[in-house]
């Protein structure tokens, strides 16, 4: 049994099209392959742990003597978004996809939302998050109407200028929307998108984004860890993805750099339990914007951080690195998430290095974490702990 487990999700870091990628329009997607085309990609520590030895990664030079245990996992849930991916990692498979709105939200939803907030609505259709504030920002400032938009994901996003709608007020509007969006309109997330700037200098989104998710329908990994009496720590948007349930502590972050800094602090702290981390910039800033070099730079920054973090792992610690879906920055057919395998890299001081192969179900991760910590659970999946430690 281990004392501490650090589970880090590199948001959107897929490693190749999943077997059912064609059903999602994602044939040929491969986030890792696209990133490695950039001269900015320097992934020495991930390579050393076995990233390039994972099944299907034949386009990169493998590590002769990898230090970690590694595999790739395919998704069982009917979706490829953040919520579905994290829930499956934590042990819940979503049999049905969350609703999406390619033509915008129905009038009944918009009317109820306007009545709840006392404000009108602009846009109400799928839109790029940066383009929507460029196109509607000035009108929003003049009228006070809220910019409501969606994407290919199951999201209801509300953008507002911080001088017109203070972030705390915007969060209240999101809570009102969350109460409305239930049942058949139960979107995965309602997202506050505050921004600032003006038409002359340009509008920019601020770091005060906040997500309001549905609660998982069953107990999942954070619940099991908390119920065991151990610490269950959320870093980044993890707390929001699980609607705050199952955590004993949480820290919001402004992006990858702060997320890594906070995780580094927890590596130095004496606690027993799980530190569950999401590094969102890969997806939010680079994958969705088809920015290959930006994605590669961010991954290189993580790789450098990893080199400093690994020596801090104690004899009773385990590090797991994974993802929640793909978002191939080189996939020019769209800027949406891509249906891909995710990597799982496991490292500790006493691990049995090697290839664990290809497995179906992200929930292997949640089951393995529970097993490593000796936590009771009912996740319907096999633990990889025995294979990892050669038992």
C-alpha positions in Angstrom: 0.0 0.0 0.0 1.2 3.5 -0.9 1.0 6.7 1.1 0.6 9.2 -1.7 -0.6 9.1 -5.3 -0.2 12.0 -7.7 -2.5 11.7 -10.7 -1.8 14.3 -13.3 -4.1 14.8 -16.3 -2.5 16.5 -19.3 -5.8 17.8 -20.7 -6.3 16.6 -24.3 -2.9 14.8 -24.7 -4.1 11.9 -26.9 -1.7 9.4 -28.4 -3.5 8.3 -31.6 -7.0 7.7 -33.0 -9.2 5.3 -31.0 -10.7 2.2 -32.6 -14.1 4.1 -32.9 -12.6 7.4 -34.1 -14.5 7.3 -37.4 -17.8 7.5 -35.6 -16.7 10.8 -34.2 -15.2 12.1 -37.4 -11.7 11.8 -36.0 -10.0 9.4 -38.4 -6.3 10.1 -38.5 -6.2 12.3 -35.3 -3.0 12.0 -33.2 -2.2 14.7 -30.8 1.3 13.3 -29.9 2.3 12.9 -33.5 1.3 16.5 -34.3 3.2 17.9 -31.3 6.4 16.0 -32.2 6.4 17.7 -35.6 7.3 20.9 -33.8 10.9 21.9 -33.1 9.7 23.2 -29.8 9.1 19.6 -28.5 11.8 18.5 -26.1 10.4 15.6 -24.1 13.4 13.9 -22.6 11.8 13.0 -19.2 8.6 11.7 -20.7 10.7 9.6 -23.2 12.7 8.2 -20.3 9.5 7.1 -18.5 8.3 5.3 -21.6 6.0 7.7 -23.6 7.5 6.7 -26.9 7.3 3.0 -26.1 3.5 3.0 -25.9 1.7 0.8 -28.4 1.1 2.7 -31.7 3.8 5.3 -31.1 6.0 4.1 -33.9 6.7 7.6 -35.2 9.1 8.4 -32.4 12.4 6.9 -31.2 11.6 4.6 -28.3 13.6 4.4 -25.0 15.8 1.3 -24.7 15.4 1.1 -21.0 12.3 2.9 -19.9 12.0 3.8 -16.2 8.2 3.6 -16.0 5.3 1.3 -16.6 3.1 2.5 -19.5 0.1 1.7 -21.7 -2.6 3.2 -23.8 -6.3 3.2 -22.9 -9.4 3.5 -25.1 -12.5 5.2 -23.9 -15.7 3.2 -23.3 -18.0 6.2 -22.6 -20.2 7.7 -25.3 -18.4 11.0 -25.6 -15.0 12.8 -25.9 -15.3 15.7 -23.6 -13.7 16.8 -20.4 -16.4 15.7 -18.0 -17.0 12.3 -19.6 -13.2 11.6 -19.8 -12.5 12.5 -16.1 -15.5 10.7 -14.9 -14.4 7.5 -16.7 -10.9 8.0 -15.3 -12.5 8.1 -11.8 -14.6 5.0 -12.4 -17.9 5.9 -14.1 -18.6 5.0 -17.7 -21.2 7.3 -19.4 -23.4 5.1 -21.5 -25.2 8.1 -23.2 -23.6 11.3 -24.4 -24.4 14.6 -22.8 -26.7 16.8 -25.1 -25.1 19.1 -27.6 -26.6 22.1 -29.4 -25.2 22.6 -32.9 -28.1 25.0 -33.7 -28.0 26.8 -30.3 -30.1 26.4 -27.2 -33.9 26.2 -27.6 -36.1 29.2 -26.8 -37.4 27.6 -23.6 -33.9 27.5 -22.1 -32.9 31.0 -23.3 -36.2 32.5 -22.0 -35.8 30.8 -18.6 -32.2 32.0 -18.3 -33.1 35.6 -19.3 -35.8 35.6 -16.7 -33.5 34.3 -14.0 -30.8 36.9 -14.7 -32.8 39.8 -15.8 -30.6 40.2 -18.9 -31.0 39.5 -22.6 -28.8 37.1 -24.6 -26.5 37.5 -27.6 -25.2 34.9 -30.0 -26.7 31.6 -28.8 -24.9 29.3 -31.2 -21.6 27.3 -31.5 -18.7 29.7 -31.6 -14.9 30.0 -30.9 -14.4 31.4 -27.4 -12.0 34.1 -28.6 -13.9 35.0 -31.7 -17.2 35.3 -29.9 -16.0 38.1 -27.6 -14.4 39.8 -30.6 -17.7 39.7 -32.5 -20.1 40.4 -29.7 -18.0 42.1 -27.0 -18.8 45.7 -28.0 -22.6 45.0 -28.3 -22.5 43.3 -24.9 -20.9 46.4 -23.3 -23.5 48.7 -24.9 -26.5 46.6 -24.1 -25.6 44.5 -21.0 -26.8 41.4 -22.7 -24.9 38.2 -21.9 -23.0 36.4 -24.6 -24.2 32.8 -24.5 -22.6 30.2 -26.8 -21.7 26.5 -27.1 -19.3 24.3 -28.9 -19.1 20.7 -30.2 -18.9 19.8 -26.5 -21.9 19.7 -24.1 -21.4 23.2 -22.7 -23.4 26.3 -22.0 -20.9 29.1 -21.9 -21.5 32.6 -20.7 -19.1 35.4 -21.6 -19.3 38.8 -19.9 -16.9 41.8 -19.5 -15.7 42.2 -16.0 -16.6 45.9 -15.9 -20.2 45.0 -17.0 -20.7 41.9 -15.0 -18.3 41.3 -12.1 -17.0 37.6 -12.0 -18.9 36.8 -8.8 -22.2 38.0 -10.4 -21.3 36.0 -13.5 -20.9 32.9 -11.3 -24.4 33.5 -9.9 -25.7 33.6 -13.4 -24.0 30.3 -14.1 -25.5 28.7 -11.0 -28.9 29.9 -12.3 -28.2 28.3 -15.6 -27.1 25.1 -13.9 -30.4 24.8 -12.2 -32.2 25.2 -15.5 -30.1 22.8 -17.5 -31.2 19.5 -16.1 -32.9 16.4 -17.4 -32.8 16.2 -21.2 -31.0 19.5 -21.3 -28.5 18.5 -18.6 -25.3 19.7 -20.3 -22.0 18.5 -18.9 -20.8 21.9 -17.9 -21.9 25.5 -17.5 -18.8 27.7 -17.9 -18.3 31.3 -16.9 -16.0 33.1 -19.4 -15.1 36.6 -18.0 -13.2 38.9 -20.3 -11.7 42.3 -20.4 -10.3 44.9 -22.8 -12.0 47.0 -25.5 -12.8 47.1 -29.2 -9.6 49.1 -30.0 -7.1 47.1 -28.1 -8.9 43.8 -28.4 -10.9 41.7 -25.9 -9.1 38.9 -23.9 -10.4 36.2 -21.6 -9.2 36.4 -18.0 -8.1 33.6 -15.7 -11.3 33.8 -13.7 -13.0 31.1 -15.7 -15.2 28.8 -13.6 -17.0 25.6 -14.5 -20.2 24.3 -13.0 -20.6 20.6 -13.7 -23.2 18.0 -13.1 -22.4 15.7 -10.2 -21.3 12.1 -11.2 -24.3 9.8 -10.8 -22.4 7.3 -8.7 -19.5 7.4 -6.2 -16.2 7.7 -8.0 -12.5 7.9 -7.1 -12.5 11.1 -5.1 -15.5 9.9 -3.1 -13.7 6.6 -2.2 -10.5 8.3 -1.2 -12.3 10.8 1.0 -14.5 8.1 2.6 -11.3 6.2 3.6 -10.3 9.1 5.8 -7.4 10.1 3.5 -6.8 13.4 1.9 -8.4 14.0 -1.5 -6.8 17.1 -3.1 -7.9 18.8 -6.3 -5.6 21.1 -8.3 -6.9 23.1 -11.2 -10.4 22.5 -12.6 -10.6 19.0 -11.2 -12.8 20.3 -8.3 -15.3 21.8 -10.8 -15.4 18.7 -13.0 -16.7 16.6 -10.1 -18.9 19.5 -8.9 -16.8 19.7 -5.8 -17.7 16.3 -4.5 -15.3 14.0 -2.8 -12.5 16.5 -2.1 -11.0 17.5 1.2 -9.0 20.4 -0.3 -8.9 22.2 -3.6 -6.8 24.9 -5.3 -7.9 26.7 -8.4 -5.1 27.7 -10.8 -4.7 30.2 -13.6 -3.1 27.7 -16.0 -0.4 25.1 -16.3 2.5 27.0 -14.7 0.6 27.6 -11.5 -0.8 24.1 -11.6 2.7 22.6 -11.7 3.9 25.0 -9.0 1.0 24.0 -6.7 1.7 20.3 -7.4 5.3 20.8 -6.6 4.3 22.3 -3.2 2.2 19.2 -2.5 5.1 17.0 -3.4 7.0 18.6 -0.5 4.0 18.3 1.9 3.5 15.4 4.2 0.0 14.0 3.6 -1.7 10.7 2.9 -4.0 10.2 0.0 -4.6 11.5 -3.6 -3.5 14.7 -5.3 -5.6 14.9 -8.5 -4.3 17.5 -11.0 -5.5 18.9 -14.3 -3.3 21.0 -16.5 -5.7 22.7 -18.8 -3.6 24.9 -21.1 -2.8 22.0 -23.6 -6.5 21.9 -24.5 -7.8 25.4 -23.9 -4.9 27.5 -25.3 -3.4 25.2 -27.9 -5.4 22.2 -29.0 -8.6 24.1 -29.7 -6.6 26.8 -31.6 -4.6 24.4 -33.8 -1.4 25.8 -32.3 1.1 23.0 -32.7 4.2 25.0 -31.5 2.3 26.4 -28.5 1.2 22.9 -27.5 4.8 21.6 -27.9 6.2 24.5 -25.8 3.6 23.7 -23.0 4.5 20.0 -23.1 8.2 20.9 -23.0 7.6 23.1 -19.9 5.8 20.1 -18.2 8.7 17.8 -19.2 11.2 20.2 -17.5 9.0 20.4 -14.4 8.8 16.6 -14.4 12.6 16.4 -14.2 12.5 18.5 -11.1 9.5 16.7 -9.6 10.6 13.0 -9.9 13.4 13.3 -7.3 10.8 14.5 -4.8 8.9 11.2 -4.9 9.3 9.2 -1.7 9.5 5.5 -1.4 5.7 5.4 -0.7 4.7 7.7 -3.5 3.4 6.9 -7.0 3.0 9.3 -10.0 0.5 8.6 -12.8 0.4 10.8 -15.9 -2.5 10.5 -18.3 -5.1 12.5 -20.3 -8.9 12.8 -20.7 -9.3 12.8 -24.5 -7.4 14.2 -27.5 -7.4 17.6 -29.1 -5.0 17.3 -32.0 -3.6 20.7 -32.9 -2.7 19.5 -36.3 -6.2 18.1 -37.1 -7.3 20.7 -39.6 -10.8 19.2 -40.1 -11.9 20.9 -36.8 -10.8 22.5 -33.6 -12.8 20.2 -31.4 -11.7 17.4 -29.2 -10.6 14.2 -30.9 -11.5 10.6 -30.1 -8.1 9.1 -29.2 -6.3 6.7 -27.0 -4.9 8.3 -23.8 -1.5 7.5 -22.4 -0.9 6.1 -18.9 2.6 6.4 -17.5 3.2 5.2 -14.0 6.4 5.8 -12.0 7.6 5.0 -8.5 10.9 4.0 -6.9 10.0 0.3 -6.8 8.1 -0.1 -10.0 8.5 -2.9 -12.5 9.1 -1.0 -15.7 7.6 -2.1 -19.0 4.7 -2.1 -21.5 1.3 -2.9 -20.1 -0.1 -3.0 -23.6 -3.5 -1.6 -24.8 -6.5 -1.8 -22.6 -10.2 -0.8 -22.9 -11.5 1.7 -20.3 -10.0 4.8 -18.7 -11.4 3.5 -15.4 -8.4 1.2 -15.1 -6.8 4.4 -13.7 -9.3 4.9 -10.9 -9.3 1.3 -9.9 -5.5 1.2 -9.8 -5.3 4.4 -7.7 -7.7 2.9 -5.2 -5.7 -0.3 -5.1 -2.4 1.5 -4.6 -3.9 3.4 -1.6 -5.7 0.4 -0.2 -9.0 2.2 -0.6 -12.3 0.3 -0.7 -14.3 0.9 -3.9 -16.8 -0.6 -6.3 -15.2 0.5 -9.6 -16.1 -2.2 -12.2 -12.6 -2.6 -13.7 -9.3 -4.4 -13.2 -6.5 -2.8 -11.2 -3.1 -2.6 -12.9 -1.3 -2.5 -9.6 -0.3 -6.2 -9.8 1.2 -5.8 -13.3 3.0 -2.6 -12.3 4.7 -4.2 -9.3 5.1 -7.6 -10.8 2.9 -9.3 -8.2 
